[in-house]
């Protein structure tokens, strides 16, 4: 009897947690900045060993970090490795909510 009550309670609480975590999950790209266009707030990055290019869009709402600590857009340079989080738009571009710069520009 106790097992059934625990299983029922667990099932009732696990479902809402699962739905919330699925809604908040963001898309992720990991690669190197290739072409930075600060006027359009976009950059092209290469992923998968440099064989695939993707466009990333950022805005004033995008949070910039450097190795998971507060960072600035000025640290974003051609050639640096970045991890971008956000959502893909209808054109397949990532609209970034966070850009983590993983290394200093060379």
Secondary structure, 3 states (H helix, E strand, C coil): CHHHHHHHHHHHHHHHHHHHHHHHCCEEEEEEEEEEECCCCEEEEEECCCCEEEEEECCCCCEEEECCEECCHHHCCCCCEEEEEEEECCCCCEEEEEEEECCCCC
